[in-house]
Amino acid sequence: MADRLSRYREKRDPTRTSEPEVRPGKRPRRRRRQAPRFVIQKHAATRLHYDFRLEVDGTLRSWAVPKGLSTDPRVKRLAVEVEDHPLEYADFEGVIGEGSYGAGAVIVWDAGTYRNLDEERSMAETLASGHAKVWLDGQKLRGGWTLQRTRGGEKPQWLVIKRRDEAADARRRPESTQPASVKTGRTVEQVATGR
């Protein structure tokens, strides 16, 4: 089995960041008999963006989404695949120190469980195929989204698109109307300034 967290470790110095540490050779933690989790972290790094993460086979598969997930099915949002993160990262909220990879404030903007809408294949298989459909049950976002890979390479690019369902709403703008963390109630600006 490939070490899916090696890129995560390579980019972080555990003496300089408060992010969860993963030791080499440690097998990814697995949660038993629970629906897989998703988390969306608002991250004020060089550019403000949202990190969309899905629990898959003991890690958090991750994408940087510059504008966040839209609730409008007509809107296609860019999602750049980044390194897998450890499951412990789903609860991470804080400041990544200056000079570290991804420096800036992070909040848990939304969190919950999800299910794979492809009943024939595992989530890992659907992602490997470049086309996945998920149903999110979060505190802010609910309903179906499609992930479609558009380009491969070192940082594959995807589109994330809201599916047409009862939760679709072209007028809703949760990024601006619900800016606070579902974990602590703080905004990313408050975390950045230590409030």
N, C-alpha and C positions, 0 to 999 in steps of 0.2 A: 504494500500500500504506500503510495506516495505521501510524503510529508506535506500536507496542504498548508501548514502554518510556517514553513521555512521562510517564505517571503515576508511574512509578518515580523518574524524575529530579526531578519536581516535589516529591516528598516527602523528598528527601535533599540535604544540603549536603556535597559531597565534602571540604570542609575540616574537617568536624566528625565524619565517620564513616569507619570502615575498610572499609565495605562496598564491593563493586566499583562503580567509576564507569562511567557510560555517557554518552558525549558526544552532544549533539544531532546529528541527521543521520547518526549511525553506524548502519549496517544491522546487524540482529541477526546474530551469528555462527552459522554452520551447520556441523554436523559431518557429514562424508561417510561413507556406507556403514557406519554403526554403528547398533546398536539404540538407540532413544531412551532417555534416562536419566530416572530419577525420583530424588527426594531427599525425605526427611522430616527437617526440622530442628526440634529441640526449642528453644523460644524462651521464655526467662524475661523477658517484657516486663511490662507492667502486670499481666497475668494469664499464668500459665504455659499454653502451648498448643503445638501441633505445626503446622508449616507443611508442607503436602503440595504437592509441585511436580512437574509433568510437562513434559518437553521436548516442545514443539509448535511447529513452524515457526520455529525459531531463538530462541525464548524459553522461559522456564519459566512455564507457566500455574500459578497458585498459589491455594491455599485455606488459611485458618486453621481448624484442627480442634481445638477446645478440649480434647477428651479423647484425641486420637489415633485411629488406625484400629483398629477392633476385629477380632479374629480369630473372633468369634462371629457367624454369619449372622443371628441373631435380633436383633442390636443395630444400630440405625441411629444414626450419628453425624452431628451437624451439621458442615457445612463451609461457611465463609463465603468467597466468592470475593474475592480481593484483587488488587492490581495484578500484572501480569506482571513477572518478574524476569529479568535477563540470565543467560545460560547459566553465566557465571563464578560466579554466586551458589551454584551446586550445591556448590562446594568451600568456601564461606565458613563459618568458625567463629571466633568471637571475641566481643568486647563492643561493642555499639553504645552510644556515649556518652550520658550524661545530657543531656536537652534535645533529643535527636535523635528523629525518628520511629522508633518501635519500640525505644526504648532498653532495653537488657538483654543478657544473655548468650545466645549461640546456639551449638548444637552440631549436627553432622551425625549425627542419631540413626540413620538408615538410608539406604542408597543402593544403587542397582543399575540395572537396565534394566527396561523394560516393553514390552508389546506391546498394541496395540489389538485387542480381540476382535471388533470389527465389521469384517469383511473387505470390506464393500461401500463403506464411507466412510472418509475420512481422519479422524484424531483431531480436527482442527479442526472438521470437519463434525459429528462426534458430539457434541462439546462445545457447538457452536452449537445443536444440536437439543435440548440439555438432558438427554441420556441417553447416558452413555458406559460402556463395560465395558473394564476393563484387567486384564492379567495382570502382576503384579509379580514380578520375580526379584531380591530384595534380600538383604542379609546377615541381616536379622531377619525380614522379611515376605516370604512367597511365596504365590502363588495369585491368584485373581480377586477383584476388587472392582467394584462398580457405583457410579457417580456419577449422582445424579438431582437435577436442579434442581427446587426447590420454590417459589421466589419470585424474581422478577427485581428490577430496580431498580438503584440505584447500587452496592450490595454484594449481588449475588445470593446466595441461600442454596441450599445443596445438602445432600443426604444422601449419605454414603458408607457402603456396606453390603458386608460380606464375602459373597462368593458361596459356595454350597455346593459344595465341592471337597475334595480330599484334604488340603489345608492348613487347612481350617476346624477350629477348636478352641475350644469354649465356655469351657474352663478356663484357657486361656493368657492371661497378662497381661504382654505384652512391655514395656509402658511402665514397670512397676514391677520386673520381674525382669531387664530388660536396659536399665538407665538410661544406659549410657555411649555415647560417640561411637564410630561405626565407623571414624572417621578417626584419632582420637588416643587413644581409650580413656579420655578424661576425661569427667566428668559436667558438667552445665550449672552446678552449684554450684562445681566446681573452676575452670571457665573464668571464672565471675563474680568469683572471688577471686584470679585470676591464678596459680593453682597448676597 
